[in-house]
Amino acid sequence: MATTTSVTTSYSGESAGKWVAAALLSAPTLKNELITLMPNVKYKQVLHKLATDGLLKDATCDFTPTSTVTISERILTPKELQVNVQLCKSDFVDTFQALEMGYSAHDVLPKSFADYLLAYMSDKVAASNESSIWNGAAGTSGAFDGFMTLLTTDADLPAANEVAGTTLTAANIITELGKVVDAIPSAVYGKEDLYIYVSQNAYKLYVRALGGFGASGLGAAGFDNKGTNQAFGSLLFDGIPLVVANGLTANQMLAAQKSNLYFGTGLLSDHNDVRLIDQAEITGSKNVNVIMRMTAGVQYANVEDIVTYGITNSAN
């Protein structure tokens, strides 16, 4: 009798959390912990902003509350998302069997064919999530408003924090990064979790610029006399960590504290639902219906502490 691969399985609520986490949190921005994760937002999360003025006063014997304390808030509301995909088992069985038998370079083997299919779909969802985190638009099906999208319509973004962008090249990347650093508010500059988030394109150009060849005062052999053999990884610019945000477009950059950028989802939410429905017993086909339901969204707390590059704020 021929072997039959049946993959019908389902997870819901909290039990679906592991697959929702695999799908959403594998996005490079989240996997590398470049922003702050809020994993248990069931509906919405209030991000409080506290502003104070004149805290220190000359001492007296009395209690005189003369300082000004202003509390405002922003709302992080994750959007409900879903995956409805139909896959043919024949397209995946051979690869799965190779993994199962050890004929693969993968270190972690899927426990079942169902897990293999879910891991495959999770990788695809993670890639979409990465794009949404930075440049998503809630008006687009399957996406939510990303940081850059939110910032383009935020009337509270100071004009001094908005750096006009240009087409980045290896010849101008150092100058343009300098403009971003110059625009960072003094209250934020020097903070331990301050990053400059750049696109893949900008990161490549900066690495190339470090190669030197007489440009930017680096000499013909570049930084540390390594030419184009610059180390890929923990790069700094003016002492500030430079990190790749894959969801940024080619000529975009952003400076902010990790603690000021939030990603919200509901890993314990009742809305979570992950199902694989084998159609063999239903329609006789070799197809598998993949269903995933989850929530995701981003928000920042203090727009006054963020510097943008390469976007136009339509509200200013």
Salt bridges, closest charged atoms under 4 A:
GLU80 OE2 - HIS271 NE2 3.99
ASP154 OD2 - ARG74 NH2 3.02
ASP156 OD2 - ARG74 NH2 3.89
GLU176 OE2 - LYS179 NZ 3.11
ASP224 OD2 - LYS226 NZ 3.51
ASP273 OD2 - ARG275 NE 3.00
ASP278 OD2 - LYS89 NZ 2.97
